Amino acid sequence: MAAVHRWTEPDFASVNLGENGALEVMSALLDRGIDIEAGLASAEEVERLVSGGMAEGLLRVLIEPADDDAADQLATARAIDAALDREAVEAPRLGHGLGVATWSVLELSAARGHDLRIGLEDTLVMADGSPAEGNAALVAAAAALLR
């Protein structure tokens, strides 16, 4: 926390609401004029964001379920989206999954008009389960979902 209070950059930081001290880090970032990207892995984390007074003025929210199963990730992404709607969180939304289930989350996000994030950090495979040749292939496939 002491280090965050001394920051003058970056322009924004990503904070996962499921981590200890997330709300305190968010407050410190705002004190320093640093925008926040809120990472949400569950609908309960939306409630934590709102009850902690941090839902206003976010740069964006990441809808990033970490369930192992594709169907579970998709259900969690839908629940997060619904909780954001229910709580009237107006920040732009960005879909971000894990493993092969990434593609289900990205398809849902694209269908709902949200932004997408993809890269080898998220998944090493294409939507069909074949190995990705690299980030460029992942990005091209994700961009195709937006067309």
C-alpha positions as CSV (number, residue, x, y, z in Angstrom):
1,M,0.0,0.0,0.0
2,A,2.9,2.4,0.8
3,A,4.2,1.9,-2.7
4,V,0.9,2.5,-4.4
5,H,0.5,5.7,-2.4
6,R,3.8,6.9,-4.1
7,W,2.8,6.0,-7.7
8,T,2.4,8.7,-10.3
9,E,1.9,6.2,-13.1
10,P,0.7,4.0,-14.7
11,D,-2.4,5.5,-16.3
12,F,-4.5,2.6,-14.9
13,A,-4.2,-0.6,-12.9
14,S,-6.2,-3.8,-12.9
15,V,-7.4,-4.9,-9.5
16,N,-9.1,-8.3,-8.9
17,L,-11.9,-8.0,-6.4
18,G,-11.3,-11.5,-5.2
19,E,-8.0,-10.6,-3.7
20,N,-7.4,-9.5,-0.2
21,G,-7.1,-5.7,0.1
22,A,-8.6,-5.0,-3.3
23,L,-10.8,-2.2,-2.0
24,E,-8.0,-0.6,-0.2
25,V,-5.7,-0.8,-3.3
26,M,-8.5,0.7,-5.4
27,S,-8.9,3.6,-2.9
28,A,-5.2,4.3,-3.0
29,L,-5.1,4.2,-6.8
30,L,-8.0,6.8,-6.9
31,D,-6.1,8.9,-4.4
32,R,-3.2,8.9,-6.9
33,G,-5.4,9.7,-9.9
34,I,-4.8,6.3,-11.4
35,D,-7.8,4.8,-13.3
36,I,-9.1,1.3,-12.3
37,E,-9.9,-1.8,-14.3
38,A,-11.9,-4.0,-11.9
39,G,-11.5,-7.8,-12.4
40,L,-14.6,-9.7,-11.5
41,A,-14.5,-13.5,-11.3
42,S,-17.9,-13.9,-9.6
43,A,-21.2,-12.2,-9.2
44,E,-20.4,-11.9,-5.5
45,E,-17.5,-9.7,-6.4
46,V,-19.9,-7.3,-8.1
47,E,-21.6,-6.9,-4.7
48,R,-18.3,-6.3,-3.0
49,L,-17.4,-3.6,-5.6
50,V,-20.7,-1.8,-5.1
51,S,-20.9,-2.1,-1.3
52,G,-17.3,-0.9,-1.1
53,G,-18.2,2.2,-3.0
54,M,-15.9,1.5,-5.9
55,A,-18.4,1.0,-8.8
56,E,-18.4,4.6,-9.9
57,G,-15.9,6.0,-12.4
58,L,-14.2,2.8,-13.3
59,L,-12.2,2.7,-16.5
60,R,-13.8,-0.7,-17.2
61,V,-14.7,-4.0,-15.6
62,L,-13.3,-7.4,-16.6
63,I,-15.7,-10.2,-16.7
64,E,-13.2,-13.0,-16.1
65,P,-14.6,-16.2,-14.7
66,A,-12.0,-18.7,-13.7
67,D,-14.1,-21.9,-13.6
68,D,-12.4,-25.0,-15.0
69,D,-15.4,-26.0,-17.1
70,A,-16.6,-24.0,-20.2
71,A,-20.2,-24.3,-19.2
72,D,-19.4,-23.1,-15.7
73,Q,-17.4,-20.2,-17.1
74,L,-20.2,-19.2,-19.3
75,A,-22.7,-19.4,-16.4
76,T,-20.4,-17.3,-14.2
77,A,-20.0,-14.7,-17.0
78,R,-23.8,-14.4,-17.4
79,A,-24.2,-14.1,-13.6
80,I,-21.5,-11.3,-13.5
81,D,-23.2,-9.5,-16.4
82,A,-26.6,-9.8,-14.7
83,A,-25.2,-8.5,-11.4
84,L,-23.6,-5.5,-13.1
85,D,-26.9,-4.7,-14.8
86,R,-28.9,-5.1,-11.5
87,E,-26.4,-2.8,-9.7
88,A,-26.5,-0.3,-12.7
89,V,-22.7,-0.4,-13.0
90,E,-22.1,1.7,-16.1
91,A,-18.4,1.0,-16.7
92,P,-17.6,-0.6,-20.1
93,R,-17.3,-4.3,-19.9
94,L,-14.6,-6.6,-21.3
95,G,-14.8,-10.4,-21.6
96,H,-11.8,-12.3,-20.5
97,G,-11.8,-16.1,-20.0
98,L,-9.4,-18.9,-19.1
99,G,-8.3,-21.9,-21.2
100,V,-10.4,-23.3,-24.0
101,A,-13.5,-21.9,-22.1
102,T,-12.1,-18.4,-23.0
103,W,-13.9,-18.7,-26.4
104,S,-17.3,-19.2,-24.8
105,V,-16.8,-16.1,-22.7
106,L,-15.6,-14.1,-25.7
107,E,-18.6,-15.2,-27.8
108,L,-21.0,-14.2,-25.1
109,S,-19.2,-10.8,-24.6
110,A,-19.2,-10.1,-28.4
111,A,-22.9,-10.9,-28.6
112,R,-23.6,-8.4,-25.8
113,G,-21.5,-5.7,-27.4
114,H,-18.6,-5.9,-24.9
115,D,-15.0,-5.5,-25.6
116,L,-12.7,-8.6,-25.7
117,R,-9.3,-9.5,-24.3
118,I,-7.3,-12.4,-25.6
119,G,-3.7,-13.6,-25.5
120,L,-1.5,-16.5,-24.5
121,E,-1.9,-15.5,-20.9
122,D,-5.6,-16.6,-21.2
123,T,-5.4,-19.6,-23.4
124,L,-3.0,-21.6,-25.5
125,V,-5.7,-23.0,-27.8
126,M,-8.1,-21.8,-30.5
127,A,-11.8,-22.2,-30.2
128,D,-11.7,-25.7,-31.7
129,G,-9.1,-26.8,-29.1
130,S,-6.1,-26.8,-31.6
131,P,-2.9,-25.1,-30.4
132,A,-2.7,-21.4,-31.1
133,E,0.3,-20.4,-33.3
134,G,0.7,-17.3,-31.2
135,N,-1.0,-14.1,-30.0
136,A,-1.6,-12.9,-33.5
137,A,-3.8,-16.0,-34.3
138,L,-5.7,-15.6,-31.1
139,V,-6.3,-11.9,-31.7
140,A,-7.4,-12.5,-35.3
141,A,-9.9,-15.2,-34.2
142,A,-11.3,-12.9,-31.4
143,A,-11.6,-10.0,-33.8
144,A,-13.6,-12.2,-36.1
145,L,-16.2,-12.6,-33.3
146,L,-16.8,-8.8,-33.4
147,R,-17.6,-8.8,-37.1
